[in-house]
Amino acid sequence: MMPARLARRGAGCHEAGRPPPDPQRPLTPPPGLPTRKAARDLLAATLDERRPLEEALEALPRRLDPRDRAAAHRIAAMVLRRLGSIDEVLSPYLRKEPPPPARHALRIGAAELLLLETPPHAAVATAVALAPRAFAGLVNAVLRKVAAEGPAALEGLDAPRLDTPAWLWAAWHAAYGPAVRAIAEAHRGPAPLDLTPAPGAEPPAGAEVLPTGSWRLAAGTRVTDLPGFAEGRFWVQDAAAALPALLLKPQPGERIADLCAAPGGKTAQLAAAGADVTAVERDAARVARLAENLARLRLPATVVQADAATWAPPAPFDAILLDAPCTATGTIRRHPDVAHTKRPRDVQGAVEAQARLIAAAAKMLAPGGRLIFATCSLQREEGEAHLARAEGAGLRHDPFTPAELPGLPDAVTDGCLRTRPDFWPDRGGMDGFFAARFRRV
């Protein structure tokens, strides 16, 4: 017979509902678990809820150490960039699809083992601790097999194809032919840091001055640590994103509207050129960010919170820059979540909103005034297809010439700007952008 003291102790544990120890889980949480929990939360927000990665990053607990936050972002971004390849490696070891929390733990562990050079014991231990209790054994067994294979597990995979959602691959193949593979290759690594300089500013040490005037530094460079940041000598802006404002050719004293203006890089370009700028932005939080950026840069602009599709200015503008909201598929190298949060139906919704904005912008222009319409999308529906719509709104296409784009001879097609992530491969690529210039008839 069991002694009463031991019987009471056993009954107490049973009555408290405490499960027996799990042999797959370490008794003490492994180091780095807060980082992996944050990475799991980022993946859940992006892949399960289709929320932007930056929004999910902002939603992480404020008490999370900044180093853990940065590391979690790095892990989640790698998983998102190489999601198809990671799932392909895991697939032979899974008889059926595990629930998302377990799947995300497997993805994080695989990314650390195969792509991030994390020591195998640490990658497996943290993934097991991260997984739901019922799936800890599965995660342990699968990742031990992946660890045994090592990076060789990725050999022979068609990574560019696997890591690109099928609908995007099909659309880009139809639009760009064989270049779809180079585009997908350009999405596999982090993008460098691009800066637009204020007039007269000197580039920081180690920066490459690009043919279009932007400065480029290595990926991972902390912009706030660069000398001159607090003084407003430059601002973050991809080299391709800086082109629409350059092609508008703002003149001192011109009245120019920047529609859908946040976060303010293009507004800053126009103001730095001496234009009288009105920056229009609908979202209150983005208006605050726009104003904050202009204050750091010490550049003047009139900021208006309004929907550009319905806003009426007090007088016509000499020129307008419309960088319209879009699916942002040209920015996947910087925002790998876009490939997984967007769907084909999002393209049509964006096209309809862009058409309304073009029609509204045309009415804001003085006769002969010029409009630059731009999107950071690789989808032709959000770019070239708008040429006919603009003509119907009383605008005449004013083609760009190759001479206007030094260092980018292939970026002018049919008088429009079309950059792609595979341009400048030896320099680190660039975002995919479309831009067209019009004049009001």
C-alpha positions as CSV (number, residue, x, y, z in Angstrom):
1,M,0.0,0.0,0.0
2,M,1.2,3.5,-0.9
3,P,2.1,5.6,2.2
4,A,-0.5,8.2,3.0
5,R,2.0,11.0,2.6
6,L,3.0,9.9,-0.9
7,A,-0.6,9.1,-1.8
8,R,-1.6,12.7,-0.8
9,R,1.3,14.1,-2.8
10,G,0.4,12.1,-5.9
11,A,-3.3,13.0,-5.6
12,G,-2.5,16.7,-5.2
13,C,-0.5,16.8,-8.4
14,H,-3.2,14.9,-10.2
15,E,-5.9,17.2,-8.8
16,A,-3.9,20.3,-9.8
17,G,-3.9,19.1,-13.4
18,R,-0.2,19.2,-13.8
19,P,1.0,17.1,-16.8
20,P,3.9,14.8,-16.4
21,P,7.3,16.2,-17.5
22,D,7.7,16.2,-21.3
23,P,11.0,14.4,-22.2
24,Q,11.2,16.4,-25.4
25,R,11.1,19.8,-23.7
26,P,14.1,21.1,-21.6
27,L,13.2,21.8,-18.0
28,T,14.8,25.2,-18.2
29,P,13.8,27.4,-21.2
30,P,16.8,27.6,-23.6
31,P,18.5,30.9,-24.2
32,G,17.1,32.9,-27.1
33,L,13.5,31.7,-26.5
34,P,12.0,35.3,-26.3
35,T,13.6,36.0,-29.7
36,R,12.0,32.9,-31.3
37,K,8.6,33.6,-29.6
38,A,8.6,37.0,-31.2
39,A,9.6,35.6,-34.5
40,R,6.7,33.1,-34.3
41,D,4.3,35.9,-33.5
42,L,5.6,37.8,-36.5
43,L,5.1,34.8,-38.8
44,A,1.6,34.2,-37.3
45,A,0.6,37.8,-38.0
46,T,2.0,37.8,-41.5
47,L,1.1,34.3,-42.8
48,D,-2.1,33.5,-40.8
49,E,-3.6,37.0,-40.5
50,R,-2.0,38.6,-43.6
51,R,-0.9,41.6,-41.6
52,P,2.2,43.6,-42.8
53,L,5.4,42.6,-41.1
54,E,6.2,46.2,-40.0
55,E,2.8,46.4,-38.4
56,A,3.3,43.1,-36.6
57,L,6.8,44.3,-35.4
58,E,5.2,47.4,-33.9
59,A,2.7,45.2,-32.1
60,L,5.4,43.2,-30.2
61,P,5.5,43.8,-26.5
62,R,7.4,47.0,-25.6
63,R,9.2,45.2,-22.8
64,L,11.0,43.0,-25.5
65,D,14.7,43.8,-25.6
66,P,15.6,45.7,-28.7
67,R,18.2,43.1,-29.6
68,D,15.5,40.3,-29.3
69,R,13.2,42.5,-31.5
70,A,15.9,42.9,-34.2
71,A,16.8,39.2,-34.1
72,A,13.2,38.2,-34.3
73,H,12.7,40.4,-37.3
74,R,15.8,38.9,-39.0
75,I,14.6,35.3,-38.4
76,A,11.0,36.1,-39.6
77,A,12.3,37.9,-42.7
78,M,14.5,35.0,-43.6
79,V,11.6,32.5,-43.3
80,L,9.4,34.8,-45.4
81,R,12.1,35.1,-48.1
82,R,12.8,31.4,-48.3
83,L,9.4,30.0,-47.3
84,G,8.9,27.8,-50.3
85,S,12.3,26.2,-50.0
86,I,11.9,25.7,-46.2
87,D,8.6,24.0,-46.6
88,E,10.0,21.8,-49.4
89,V,12.7,20.6,-47.1
90,L,10.3,19.9,-44.3
91,S,7.6,18.2,-46.5
92,P,9.1,14.6,-46.6
93,Y,9.1,14.4,-42.8
94,L,5.5,15.4,-42.3
95,R,2.7,12.9,-43.0
96,K,0.1,15.6,-42.5
97,E,0.0,19.4,-42.1
98,P,0.7,20.4,-38.5
99,P,-1.3,23.3,-37.0
100,P,0.2,26.8,-37.6
101,P,2.0,27.2,-34.3
102,A,3.9,23.9,-34.8
103,R,4.5,24.7,-38.5
104,H,6.0,28.1,-37.6
105,A,8.3,26.5,-35.0
106,L,9.5,24.0,-37.7
107,R,10.0,26.9,-40.1
108,I,12.0,28.9,-37.6
109,G,14.1,25.9,-36.7
110,A,14.8,25.0,-40.3
111,A,15.7,28.6,-41.2
112,E,18.2,28.7,-38.4
113,L,19.7,25.3,-39.3
114,L,19.9,25.9,-43.0
115,L,20.2,29.6,-43.6
116,L,21.2,31.5,-40.4
117,E,24.1,29.3,-39.2
118,T,22.7,28.8,-35.8
119,P,24.3,25.9,-33.9
120,P,22.1,22.8,-34.4
121,H,21.6,22.1,-30.7
122,A,20.4,25.6,-30.1
123,A,18.1,25.7,-33.2
124,V,16.5,22.4,-32.3
125,A,16.1,23.2,-28.6
126,T,14.5,26.6,-29.0
127,A,12.1,25.3,-31.7
128,V,11.0,22.4,-29.5
129,A,10.5,24.8,-26.6
130,L,8.5,27.0,-29.0
131,A,6.2,24.3,-30.3
132,P,2.8,23.4,-28.7
133,R,3.3,20.6,-26.1
134,A,1.5,18.0,-28.2
135,F,3.9,18.6,-31.1
136,A,7.2,19.0,-29.3
137,G,8.2,15.4,-30.2
138,L,7.4,16.0,-33.9
139,V,9.4,19.2,-34.0
140,N,12.3,17.5,-32.3
141,A,12.3,14.5,-34.6
142,V,11.9,16.5,-37.8
143,L,14.5,19.1,-37.0
144,R,17.1,16.5,-36.0
145,K,16.7,15.0,-39.4
146,V,17.0,18.4,-41.1
147,A,20.1,19.1,-38.9
148,A,21.7,15.9,-40.1
149,E,21.2,16.9,-43.7
150,G,22.5,20.5,-43.1
151,P,22.5,23.1,-45.9
152,A,22.9,20.3,-48.4
153,A,19.1,19.8,-48.0
154,L,18.7,23.0,-50.1
155,E,20.8,21.7,-53.0
156,G,19.0,20.8,-56.1
157,L,15.9,22.9,-55.2
158,D,14.5,25.4,-57.7
159,A,14.6,28.1,-55.0
160,P,13.6,31.1,-57.1
161,R,10.4,29.3,-58.2
162,L,9.6,27.7,-54.8
163,D,10.1,31.0,-52.9
164,T,7.8,32.9,-55.3
165,P,4.0,32.5,-55.0
166,A,2.6,30.8,-58.1
167,W,0.3,33.7,-59.0
168,L,3.2,36.2,-58.9
169,W,5.5,34.0,-60.9
170,A,2.8,33.6,-63.6
171,A,2.1,37.4,-63.7
172,W,5.8,38.3,-63.9
173,H,6.6,35.6,-66.5
174,A,3.8,37.0,-68.7
175,A,5.1,40.6,-68.2
176,Y,8.8,40.1,-68.3
177,G,9.5,36.7,-69.8
178,P,12.7,34.9,-68.7
179,A,13.6,37.9,-66.5
180,V,11.1,36.5,-63.9
181,R,13.9,34.2,-62.6
182,A,16.3,37.1,-62.1
183,I,13.6,39.0,-60.3
184,A,12.9,36.1,-58.0
185,E,16.7,35.7,-57.4
186,A,16.9,39.3,-56.4
187,H,14.3,38.7,-53.6
188,R,16.4,36.1,-51.8
189,G,18.6,38.4,-49.8
190,P,18.3,41.6,-47.8
191,A,18.4,44.9,-49.6
192,P,21.1,47.5,-49.0
193,L,20.4,50.8,-47.3
194,D,19.7,53.6,-49.8
195,L,19.8,57.3,-48.8
196,T,18.7,60.5,-50.6
197,P,21.1,63.4,-49.7
198,A,20.0,66.9,-48.8
199,P,21.6,69.5,-51.1
200,G,25.3,70.0,-50.3
201,A,25.5,66.9,-48.0
202,E,28.6,64.7,-48.1
203,P,28.2,60.9,-48.2
204,P,29.2,59.0,-45.1
205,A,32.2,56.8,-45.1
206,G,31.7,53.6,-47.0
207,A,28.8,54.9,-49.1
208,E,28.6,54.3,-52.8
209,V,27.3,57.2,-54.8
210,L,24.9,55.7,-57.4
211,P,24.6,57.1,-61.0
212,T,21.2,58.6,-60.0
213,G,22.6,60.5,-57.0
214,S,21.4,58.2,-54.2
215,W,23.9,56.9,-51.6
216,R,24.1,53.2,-50.9
217,L,25.4,51.4,-47.8
218,A,25.5,47.7,-46.8
219,A,22.4,45.9,-45.7
220,G,22.0,46.0,-42.0
221,T,23.5,49.5,-41.6
222,R,21.7,51.4,-38.8
223,V,20.7,54.7,-40.3
224,T,20.4,56.4,-36.9
225,D,24.0,55.7,-36.2
226,L,25.3,57.6,-39.3
227,P,26.8,61.0,-38.8
228,G,24.4,63.6,-40.1
229,F,21.1,61.7,-39.4
230,A,19.9,63.9,-36.5
231,E,20.9,67.0,-38.5
232,G,18.7,66.0,-41.4
233,R,21.4,65.6,-44.0
234,F,19.7,62.6,-45.7
235,W,16.7,60.4,-45.5
236,V,16.0,56.7,-46.2
237,Q,14.7,56.1,-49.7
238,D,15.3,53.3,-52.2
239,A,17.2,54.5,-55.3
240,A,14.2,53.5,-57.5
241,A,11.8,55.4,-55.2
242,A,13.8,58.5,-55.6
243,L,13.4,58.6,-59.4
244,P,9.8,59.8,-59.8
245,A,10.5,63.1,-58.0
246,L,13.7,63.6,-60.1
247,L,11.7,63.0,-63.3
248,L,9.2,65.6,-62.3
249,K,12.0,68.1,-62.3
250,P,10.7,70.5,-59.7
251,Q,11.6,74.1,-60.0
252,P,12.1,76.8,-57.2
253,G,8.8,78.5,-56.4
254,E,6.6,76.0,-58.3
255,R,3.4,75.0,-56.6
256,I,3.6,71.2,-56.4
257,A,1.3,68.7,-54.7
258,D,2.6,65.4,-53.4
259,L,-0.5,63.2,-53.1
260,C,-0.4,60.1,-50.8
261,A,2.7,61.7,-49.4
262,A,3.7,59.7,-46.3
263,P,6.3,58.8,-45.2
264,G,7.7,61.9,-46.9
265,G,10.7,61.0,-48.9
266,K,9.3,62.5,-52.1
267,T,7.9,65.5,-50.3
268,A,11.5,66.1,-49.0
269,Q,12.9,65.9,-52.5
270,L,10.5,68.4,-53.8
271,A,10.9,70.8,-50.9
272,A,14.7,70.5,-51.1
273,A,14.5,71.6,-54.7
274,G,12.8,74.8,-53.5
275,A,9.2,74.0,-54.6
276,D,6.2,75.3,-52.6
277,V,5.0,71.8,-51.6
278,T,1.6,70.7,-50.4
279,A,1.7,67.1,-49.0
280,V,-1.6,65.3,-48.9
281,E,-2.1,62.2,-46.8
282,R,-5.3,60.5,-45.6
283,D,-4.1,58.4,-42.6
284,A,-3.7,60.3,-39.4
285,A,-0.8,58.2,-38.1
286,R,1.0,58.5,-41.4
287,V,0.5,62.3,-41.3
288,A,2.2,62.4,-38.0
289,R,5.1,60.4,-39.3
290,L,5.3,62.7,-42.4
291,A,5.4,65.8,-40.2
292,E,8.0,64.2,-37.9
293,N,10.3,63.4,-40.9
294,L,10.0,66.9,-42.3
295,A,10.8,68.4,-39.0
296,R,14.0,66.3,-38.7
297,L,15.0,67.3,-42.2
298,R,14.2,71.0,-41.5
299,L,12.2,71.2,-44.8
300,P,9.1,73.2,-45.3
301,A,5.8,71.8,-46.6
302,T,2.1,72.4,-46.1
303,V,0.7,69.1,-44.7
304,V,-3.0,68.3,-45.4
305,Q,-4.8,65.4,-43.9
306,A,-7.3,64.4,-46.6
307,D,-8.3,61.8,-49.1
308,A,-6.6,62.8,-52.3
309,A,-9.3,61.2,-54.4
310,T,-11.9,63.7,-53.1
311,W,-9.8,66.7,-51.8
312,A,-10.1,70.0,-53.8
313,P,-7.1,72.4,-53.6
314,P,-7.8,76.2,-53.4
315,A,-5.9,76.7,-56.6
316,P,-4.5,74.5,-59.4
317,F,-1.0,73.2,-59.1
318,D,1.9,73.6,-61.6
319,A,2.8,70.0,-61.0
320,I,1.7,66.9,-59.1
321,L,3.5,63.8,-57.9
322,L,1.1,60.9,-57.3
323,D,2.9,57.8,-55.8
324,A,-0.3,55.9,-55.5
325,P,-1.1,53.1,-53.0
326,C,-0.5,49.8,-54.7
327,T,0.2,46.1,-54.0
328,A,3.9,47.0,-53.4
329,T,5.1,43.9,-55.2
330,G,8.2,45.8,-56.3
331,T,9.4,46.1,-52.7
332,I,9.6,42.4,-51.8
333,R,13.4,42.6,-51.3
334,R,12.8,45.1,-48.5
335,H,9.4,43.7,-47.4
336,P,9.3,40.0,-47.9
337,D,5.9,39.7,-46.3
338,V,4.3,41.3,-49.4
339,A,4.7,38.1,-51.4
340,H,2.6,36.3,-48.8
341,T,0.0,38.9,-47.7
342,K,-1.1,40.0,-51.2
343,R,-3.5,38.1,-53.4
344,P,-4.6,38.5,-57.1
345,R,-7.8,40.2,-56.0
346,D,-5.8,42.9,-54.3
347,V,-4.4,44.0,-57.6
348,Q,-7.9,44.8,-59.0
349,G,-8.8,46.8,-55.9
350,A,-5.6,48.8,-56.1
351,V,-6.1,49.5,-59.9
352,E,-9.6,50.9,-59.2
353,A,-8.3,53.2,-56.4
354,Q,-5.4,54.3,-58.6
355,A,-7.7,55.2,-61.5
356,R,-9.8,57.4,-59.1
357,L,-6.6,59.2,-57.9
358,I,-5.4,59.8,-61.5
359,A,-8.8,61.4,-62.4
360,A,-8.7,63.5,-59.3
361,A,-5.1,64.6,-59.8
362,A,-5.9,65.7,-63.4
363,K,-8.5,68.1,-62.1
364,M,-6.0,69.7,-59.7
365,L,-3.5,70.6,-62.5
366,A,-3.3,73.9,-64.2
367,P,-3.5,73.7,-68.0
368,G,-0.2,72.4,-69.3
369,G,0.7,71.3,-65.8
370,R,2.6,68.0,-65.4
371,L,1.8,64.9,-63.4
372,I,4.0,62.0,-62.5
373,F,2.0,58.9,-61.7
374,A,4.1,56.2,-59.9
375,T,3.6,52.8,-58.2
376,C,6.0,50.5,-56.5
377,S,4.4,47.5,-58.1
378,L,5.7,45.0,-60.6
379,Q,2.1,44.3,-61.8
380,R,1.5,45.8,-65.3
381,E,-2.1,46.4,-64.4
382,E,-0.9,49.0,-61.8
383,G,1.4,50.6,-64.3
384,E,1.3,50.6,-68.1
385,A,-2.4,49.7,-68.2
386,H,-3.1,53.2,-66.7
387,L,-1.9,55.1,-69.8
388,A,-5.2,54.8,-71.6
389,R,-7.1,55.8,-68.5
390,A,-5.0,58.9,-68.0
391,E,-5.7,60.0,-71.6
392,G,-9.4,59.6,-70.9
393,A,-9.0,62.0,-67.9
394,G,-7.6,64.8,-70.1
395,L,-3.9,64.0,-69.7
396,R,-1.4,63.6,-72.5
397,H,1.6,61.2,-72.1
398,D,4.9,63.0,-72.0
399,P,7.5,60.2,-72.6
400,F,10.7,60.0,-70.6
401,T,14.0,59.6,-72.5
402,P,16.9,57.4,-71.6
403,A,19.1,60.6,-71.1
404,E,16.9,61.4,-68.1
405,L,17.9,58.2,-66.3
406,P,21.7,58.0,-66.1
407,G,23.0,54.5,-65.4
408,L,19.7,52.9,-66.2
409,P,19.5,52.4,-70.0
410,D,17.0,49.6,-69.7
411,A,14.6,51.4,-67.4
412,V,12.7,53.4,-70.1
413,T,10.2,51.3,-72.0
414,D,7.7,53.0,-74.3
415,G,8.4,56.3,-72.7
416,C,7.7,55.0,-69.2
417,L,9.9,54.2,-66.2
418,R,10.0,50.5,-65.3
419,T,12.7,49.4,-62.8
420,R,13.0,45.9,-61.6
421,P,14.7,44.2,-58.6
422,D,17.2,42.5,-60.9
423,F,18.6,45.9,-62.2
424,W,22.0,46.8,-61.0
425,P,22.7,43.2,-59.8
426,D,26.4,44.0,-59.1
427,R,25.3,46.9,-56.9
428,G,22.6,45.2,-54.9
429,G,19.5,45.7,-57.1
430,M,16.7,48.2,-56.7
431,D,13.0,48.2,-56.0
432,G,10.5,47.6,-58.8
433,F,8.9,50.9,-59.8
434,F,6.6,52.2,-62.5
435,A,6.3,55.9,-63.4
436,A,4.8,57.9,-66.3
437,R,4.7,61.6,-67.0
438,F,1.6,63.4,-68.3
439,R,0.6,66.9,-69.1
440,R,-2.9,68.3,-68.7
441,V,-4.3,69.1,-72.2
